[in-house]
Amino acid sequence: MVSLIPKSHRQTVLTAAQRDDQSVFIIGPSGSGKSATAHFIHSHGPRSARQFCTVNTKLPLADQLIQARNGTLFIDESKNLNNEDHASLVQFLKTKSISHPANSNLPMILNTRLIIASTEEDKSFGKKNQIIIKIPSLQERKNEFSIIAETLIDELKSTLQKFHIEGIDKDAFEILSAYDWPGNIRELRNVIHLAVIQCNSNSIKASDLPQFGKEFPEFRQSRNRFEIIFLRELKRIYGNDLNRMSRLSGLTREDLKSKFTEFNLG
């Protein structure tokens, strides 16, 4: 996991993990690893034994701040909040409190740690008592590409129980490293997911890679195919245990249920 965090940012991320009285803002392009960084911060800090909750934009933010009390609340893309929730967030960042549910004239102080991800900074949040981490695109991390790819292969071969895979051969790696990855780590993970599923030898070969890149606009179909195969593998390995599926896939229970319904997987 730490390999997915830029080397130049690791000390800041470790500092953020320990200073759990401060809110953290993770700024970076879509798919660059903001969510993984948020989970790392939580799991390596004093609140690691407490709950890590991801905001559901369909529910009031104030209620979720209360539910995540003593733990961590992760807001994945703050610009998706509605005006009321945005106001609650600004109030909490400034005062560590929200309006009391029983009496809006009284504040309710909460011991909730906030980690907020966004593709851009929001000046309305201010900067007092906050840690800001800026994650670069994968294109800007070419010197770390090899270790990132190896980390994803190790993670995914374990998830899919394909332990015979020892790595990736030279031709396949050159194809991956030559691409500019506009979708960042998320896009690379999708491609490696498919490759790991297809691989039946001790190393991922060029023939195991799906068609991807700007010249293949139908890669969305490949991703859909990947999701179907991946979801089937999860059900094969874990049956109907949504909790274990959620931990290993990075998807919430609700997202898993939705995808099983979307792809008619029961």
Secondary structure, 3 states (H helix, E strand, C coil): CHHHCCHHHHHHHHHHHHCCCCEEEEECCCCCCHHHHHHHHHHCCCCCCCCEEECCCCCCHHHHHHHCCCCEEEEECHHHCCHHHHHHHHHHHHHCEEEECCEEEEEEECCCEEEEEECCCCHHHCCCCEEEEECCCHHHHHHHHHHHHHHHHHHHHHHCCCCCCCEECHHHHHHHHHCCCCCHHHHHHHHHHHHHHHCCCCEECHHHCCCCCCCCCCHHHHHHHHHHHHHHHHHHHHCCCHHHHHHHHCCCHHHHHHHHHHCCCC
